[in-house]
Amino acid sequence: MAGKGTAPVRLGRGQKRTPSRLREWVPLWVGVLSLLSFLGGMGLAGMSRQEVSSSSSDSPVQSSSAAPELPRFTAQGWPLLDPKPQPDQVWDCELVVIGGSLGGVAAASHAMRAGIQTCLIELTPWLGGQITSQGVSAIDESLPMRQRGNFSSHWLQFKALLESQPVHLPAWTGIPAGTRVADINSCWVGGLCFPPKAGVKAVETWLEQAAQNAPNSRWATQTAFKGATFSPDGSRIESIYAVQRQPRDPDFVPPGRLWRELASWYGWGETEVFAKRSVRLQAPPGRELFVIDATDTGELVGWAGIPYRVGSESRELLGEPNGAPATNPECTQAFTFPFVMAIHDDGGRSKAELAQLQPGYSRAEHRREFDMEGFPTFSGQSFFNYRRIVSKGRTDPFYGTPVPGDLTMVNWNRGNDWGIMNPPLILTEERLQESGQRHNWLGGLDVSAIKDGENHALLFAEWLMETQPRAGYPLSLLFGEESLMGTRSGLSLYPYIREGRRILGRAAYGQSEFMMLEQDIRIGTTGGRDFTPTVVGVTHYAIDIHGCRYRNWEPSLSASSAPINEFSVHPIRIPLEALIPQRLDNLLIGGKGIAVSHIVNAATRVHYGEWIIGSAAGLTAAWLGSQEPSLTPAQIVPRGKMAELQSYLVLRGQRLQW
């Protein structure tokens, strides 16, 4: 789906369906090696022609002995793209936001409202991250924040826009087309639950409104980050490279089995399904480029090797009272593929569809994880009402009972959460180096883990349909033409990522490598720091860790004693230093990847936390570009400019006080 100012890729009438000019840049051996490393040793047996072609090209095989050895890194240690294509398009941007997550949308919109020429790229077909492509279209907010109304004004405006969106649902729901979100909203996870496509429309409208102040801005979905180039001294990013895909079939709907699709989303070469074009994003003549990494996994950070951590940290390493017994980079929080269940009899269609599933682990092993956790399925404060995205009768979410035709979005801890680390989803630094992705980025994820997570979600849907219905309350999975998740399978386009790579900041607040720590946010601990002098946003939530484990129950080294409810958490002040990575002077983090520990991430990862972090990054970039272009982010505090930045933030609706 093309964004504002972005024309779709089209082939002319009679034009042969062959790879673009990239074929002369991508030797076959590069594509094959990339595919092998990406699949993590899964092998090519059983792969379709489409899957193989997504990572290879038609170029003749070149002998490695005849080809000169090419440099793989710059003098400063930054990776080099291999190949670095001649771009099909060049976009001029003062600010590039990588990742159309909720934080990325917030960052881009604030920058555009300030008149900054902004380019936003997103891997999936939908902008919005958690509320759209990741399927968590149920706003989860801290009760103390809701009671006090301690939200930034722009967040309240965005939620009002969400509530005003029309919805389009299957006819059997009995809900007329054009009914607004506000007319069907009744859930108890928070105050606002809605079909994901309503979120897509709200995000597009929000960006279009912002772009009126920056008319040369643009955004694009189905556009994968591939790498960057750097200034001669290595201190700045000079350009971003991306590959954009366009389905050849205008009615194409993603299958919803991401583990099969991801290689074709990232590959340079064209496939039977997608036409491709390469894009270079760079500063307009005479201007400086600024970049925000707003991806939920820290793609730019991982690709470039910017100092970061992933997984759990030990008590010894960070001094956190409830830190893990030992550091384990494999132990990130569980990820989830949400789906939608309906109180509806579909004649057994969804059961028959899921009966064909052949999971790698046995059904019995998957089913041992499933549990309603003591909650009733339908009546009262129930599983179904928890994230009910459609309530026909607007029944009370805490005491009422849903009715046939109601829909719920399923994101359940003892259900579709996948925290098994055999293998872990996020490639550790060691595995990332071995994969070769530093030169041909393919997402930095393990597709075997994605496959297992998808199977687990689908089997949870099957289990729900088999074990939870009662008289008058049949359950069915919305899939195929009725899917609300943008896929044929009914799963979200992309997993809900709770935790990815988290940067190590520069020296600040008594640390040589700054990170926000448990004692900074947990009531009753000592050693917490006051971030008020450099605060750029305030959020609040429980320390809500969705844990990790190995299949054989060997020690996971997780921070299992850290979770605690929101009334035991201080107001969380995000300091500017948490957004500033090491080594690069024109990069900020605009989402989950800020400088926080594994424990603190569990409190900053939800909807409002990500939005407020993205807003802070976008506004800081806008302030630097319009007010202080000679400064880098790292110079703001030592040069005494923090008060000016904070005034700018408050003037534009950012709340800095509890």
C-alpha positions, 0 to 999 in steps of 0.5 A, a space after each residue: 500500500 503506497 503512502 502519501 506521495 508514493 506511486 505504486 510499482 506497476 509493470 507496463 502492458 506486455 512488459 516481461 515479468 523479470 527482475 529489475 535492474 537489481 539482477 545485475 547487482 545480486 549474484 545468485 550465490 549471495 541470494 542463496 547464502 542469505 536465504 540459508 542463513 535466514 532460515 537458520 538451517 531449516 533447509 530448502 526441502 518442502 519450500 515452494 518456488 515462491 519462497 526460494 525465488 524471494 531470496 535469489 535472482 536470475 544472475 549467473 553464478 560468479 566464481 568467488 575465486 574470480 571476484 575480488 574480495 570486497 570490504 565488509 565494514 567501513 573504517 569505523 566498523 559500520 557494515 556495508 550493504 552487499 550489494 548496494 543497489 543503484 536505487 530505483 527511486 531517491 526520496 528527499 527527507 529531512 527526517 527518516 522514521 524507520 518503522 510505522 509502529 505506534 511510536 513511529 506514527 507519533 514521531 512522524 506526525 509531530 515532525 510533520 506538524 512542525 514543518 519537517 520534511 519527513 519520510 516514514 517507512 513500514 515493513 507491513 501493509 498497515 501503519 500503526 504497529 500495536 493497534 493495527 498490524 500487530 493486532 492489539 487493537 485494545 488500548 491498555 492504559 494504567 488505571 492511575 493515569 486514567 483516574 488522573 487524566 495524565 495523558 498528553 493532549 495529542 494522545 487524547 485527540 488521537 483516541 477521539 479520532 479512533 472512536 469516530 472511525 466507521 467499521 465494516 463487519 460481516 453481515 451476520 453481526 447485524 451491525 450496519 456498515 458505517 457504525 462508529 467505533 464509539 457505538 460498539 466499544 465495551 471492553 475491560 482491558 482499558 477504555 477503548 477496543 476496536 477492529 484493527 482496520 479502524 486503527 489503520 484509517 485513524 492513523 492515515 487520517 492523523 498523518 494526512 492532517 499532519 502533512 499539511 504543514 510539511 507538503 513534501 513528506 511521504 510515507 509508505 507501507 510494504 517497505 523494508 529497511 535494508 541498511 544505511 550509509 555513513 559520513 566519512 568520519 562515521 559519526 552520522 547516517 548519510 542515507 537509508 536504503 529500503 526495498 519496496 514491494 508491490 503485489 502484482 495482484 491488486 486483490 492480494 491478501 497476505 496469507 498470514 503465515 509470516 514465517 513463509 513470507 518474511 524473506 520475500 518481504 526483505 529480499 531485493 529480488 522480485 518474485 512471482 507475487 511482488 514487484 520490487 523497487 529499491 529506494 534511497 532516502 537522503 537529505 535534500 540538497 543543503 540540509 542535514 539528515 536525521 533518523 529515528 529508529 521506531 521499529 519494535 525490534 530495533 532493526 537499525 540498531 541491530 543491523 548497524 551494531 550500535 551498542 545494545 542489549 537484548 534479553 534479561 540482565 542479571 542482578 550483578 550486571 545492573 544492580 536491580 533488586 529483582 534482576 535475573 540470576 544471570 544474564 540471558 540474551 535469549 530471554 526476551 518477553 513472549 511475543 503474540 500473534 493475536 486473532 479475532 473470535 466471534 460468538 457465531 456458528 460458522 458451520 464448522 468452517 474454522 474448525 475444519 480449517 484448523 484441523 489441517 494444521 500440522 504443527 512442528 510440536 505436537 498438539 498435546 505439547 501446545 495444549 498443555 500451555 492453554 488455561 483460562 486462568 480462572 476467568 469465566 469465558 463469557 459472563 462478568 469480568 470474562 475472557 471474552 469481554 477482556 478485549 471485546 472489539 465489537 459489542 452489539 448491545 454495549 453490555 457492561 464489560 465487568 458485569 454483563 454477558 456478550 451476545 451473539 455477533 460480538 467479537 473479541 481480539 485474543 491476546 492471552 497469556 496462557 494462550 497465544 503468547 509464545 515465550 519458548 526460546 528454542 529458538 529465541 525470536 530475536 537473533 542474539 548478537 552472536 547469531 546475528 553476526 553468523 547470519 550475514 545479515 549485517 550486509 543483507 538485512 532480513 529482519 534479524 528474526 528467527 523464522 522457526 520461532 515465528 512459525 512456532 508462535 503462529 502454530 501456537 496461536 492457531 491451536 489456541 483458537 482451535 482449543 477455544 472452539 473445542 472447549 469453551 462454547 456453551 448453549 447459545 454461545 458457539 465460537 468461531 475464528 474469523 479467517 479468509 474473507 471475514 478476517 479482520 487482521 488483514 490476512 487469510 489465516 486470521 492471524 495478525 500481519 506481524 507479531 505483537 513484539 513486547 521487547 526487542 533490542 534496547 540501546 545502551 545510552 551515553 554517559 548520564 545519571 551516574 552511569 557510563 552507559 545509561 539505562 533506566 533501571 528497576 529502582 528508578 520506577 519501583 516503589 519501595 526500592 532505594 537508589 532511584 534517580 530523579 529524571 525531571 531535569 531532562 524529562 521528555 515524556 511521562 508514562 505509567 504502567 505495571 511491571 508486566 513481564 510475559 516470561 520466557 522458558 525453554 522446552 525442557 524447563 532448564 533455567 530460563 534466567 528470567 526476572 521472574 520476581 520482578 512483575 508487580 502491579 501498577 500501584 507499586 510503580 512510580 510515575 515513569 519519567 522518560 529522560 532525553 538520555 534514554 533516546 540517544 544511542 552511542 556513536 551516531 549523532 543524528 539518530 534517536 530511538 522512537 519506540 520500545 528500543 530506548 535505553 531501559 532494562 529488561 524489567 523497565 521495558 515491561 512497564 514502558 512497552 504498552 500503547 501509551 508508553 510507545 506513543 509518548 516515546 515516539 512523540 518525544 523523539 519526533 518533537 526533539 528532531 523537529 526542535 533541532 531541525 527548526 531551532 538548533 540545527 547546529 546541535 546534536 541530541 547529545 549536546 542538548 544537556 551539556 550546552 544548557 538547552 534542555 529547558 528550551 527543548 522542554 518548553 517546546 515539547 509542552 507547547 506542542 502538547 507533550 505532558 512532562 508532569 504527573 
